[in-house]
């Protein structure tokens, strides 16, 4: 994955938020899953100044054949984990 630049706003139940700017990432195939990992910094709100790591693990059930259709991948099953490193 080349130079991902994305911004995410995480909103908490108490009304507070964290704004994360992601600046690096990797994609790997691990067994029957693809793992996407992006890292960045919390630039605003809760955990400001700390590193954030987002990991997405997608199962490969239909990804290969879905990529070949005109509609592309419309949904995938997997897990998402967001960690803020203090």
C-alpha positions, -999 to +999 in steps of 0.1 A: +000+000+000+016+032-010+014+063+012-022+062+025-034+095+037-068+095+054-085+112+082-110+095+106-132+110+133-141+086+161-170+097+182-175+083+218-207+077+237-199+106+261-199+131+232-161+134+229-141+126+198-107+118+184-095+129+150-069+105+135-047+112+105-033+079+090+000+082+071+013+046+066-002+012+059+004-024+048-017-051+032-009-088+037-026-121+029-026-144+059-042-178+052-078-172+042-078-135+051-064-102+040-051-079+067-050-042+061-031-022+088-028+016+088-011+038+114-012+074+122-015+100+149-044+114+169-043+151+160-073+163+179-094+153+209-091+123+232-056+107+230-042+137+211-005+132+203-007+094+206-003+068+178-033+050+164-033+017+146-063+004+126-064-032+116-090-047+092-091-084+086-113-096+057-122-132+050-116-144+014-149-161+009-159-144-024-133-116-028-115-131-057-145-137-079-163-105-068-133-085-079-139-097-115-176-086-116-187-052-129-201-044-094-168-053-076-168-061-040-200-049-024-195-063+011-170-084+030-170-101+064-143-095+089-131-076+120-119-041+126-097-032+156-087+004+165-059+008+191-046+041+205-012+036+219-006+054+252 
